[in-house]
């Protein structure tokens, strides 16, 4: 997936320190929130705020690939924020930078004590922020109490963040995935604290939308994307402009029932988008995907979808990460 165009210049350089790279001056002595941060949801953002409020450089220690992919490589895993998107969001949150660690057999085999030594000696952080349910080290042997003990022995600060909840349930990446799988993007966006978005390159299609009066930008999403097939109110970033629109994600049962495709129709827009990477954020669910017996019925429904999408877009107040 190409880098997200949602990345914006930071008042001071946002840096990404990868395995084997010397720690940049900007990140030395950082207070680092630790986690996978898939989705960078409200719970993750709470950890990040805690790190940034200490007066030291705020950073994140995160891992690629996602540990779930490492431990279960043959099992599809719905990533909410692939690496480029995750880094773009972390930058928008105002962090000094990110320590991006490769999750491999060597890292997975580290003991809890060795993991904290890595934070202390190699990454040179001054402290960490972890979630109340954080586990680390070989076989997940470490827990928050153990992290506090190991940090104290090395002169590091360790803050433990409480759970962030929505309707009395903890906000989690799993809860966001479940909401998207159900098509409930409104709930997913509340859990995230921003509108969930994808980034992909516009590709050539059959140009049926143009013939129907609804030209679309067609994009493939990752094979592991389990967003519910259906029609959505969306916004897309085109250059420096964010444009409202309506989108279909699915197999096009009226035509070919083919591979899943995201087809985005942008209101009041004309231009050639082929080859460009677009950020598309999902604002609201309209309906499930359905098969129509004739083109006339499909066009009438598309007209209704556009009216409803514009209504949802006019009422939405959730934070945007692409604006």
Secondary structure, DSSP 8 states (H G I E B T S, - for coil): ----TT----SS--EEEETTS---GGGTT-EEEES--SS--HHHHHHHHHHHTTSS-EEEEEEES-HHHHHTTTS----SS-HHHHHHHHHHTT-SEEEEEE-SHHHHT--HHHHHHIIIIIS--SEEEEETT--BSGGG-B-HHHHHHHHHHTT-EEEEE---EETTEE--HHHHHHHHHTT-HHHHHHHHTS--EEEEEEE----HHHHTT---EEE---TT----SEEEEEEEEETTEEEEEEEEEE--TTTT--S-EEEEEETT--S--TT-EEEEEEEEEEEE----SSHHHHHHHHHHHHHHHHHHHHH-----S--
